[in-house]
Amino acid sequence: MAAFSDFLELLIAQVTLENAATAVGATTMYVSLHTDWTAATGDDATFTEVATGSYARDPVTSTTGWDTTVAAGVTTIDNNGAITFVTATANWGLIVAFGIWDAVTTGNLYFHGEVIPSVQINTNDTFEFADAALVIELQ
């Protein structure tokens, strides 16, 4: 299950209540992979992002990279096409979580969630979210 970050909650409030038209998302979002995730800290969970073996956040174009559907009061957003990370040149570790950011490094975290089941990525492995596999549900 994915969750909003505190940053995104504030952004939604600003756009909705303050008519802050300039406070919008980026045209490209970046998906990150994490080996540690402590959700107990709230919406801005503590993450340990992969930082070795040629790892880089994977870019997803906001206009074509996501599909949105609404059914029975639930809005579902999922990836339109596979999100494939580079081949690991060293062990990345056990991937337990993902994040969606507005920058290729640092930046603002918009969404985060668990990778279920967790996946061990070793040298020469490739991690991929298949088409429609990274799902965010809003109720």
Secondary structure, DSSP 8 states (H G I E B T S, - for coil): -EEE-HHHHHHHHHHHHS--TT----SEEEEEEEEEEEGGG-SS-EEEE--STT---EEEETTTSEEEEEETTEEEEEESS-EE----SS--EEEEEEEEESSSSS--EEEEEEEEEEEEE-TT---EE-TT-SEEEE-
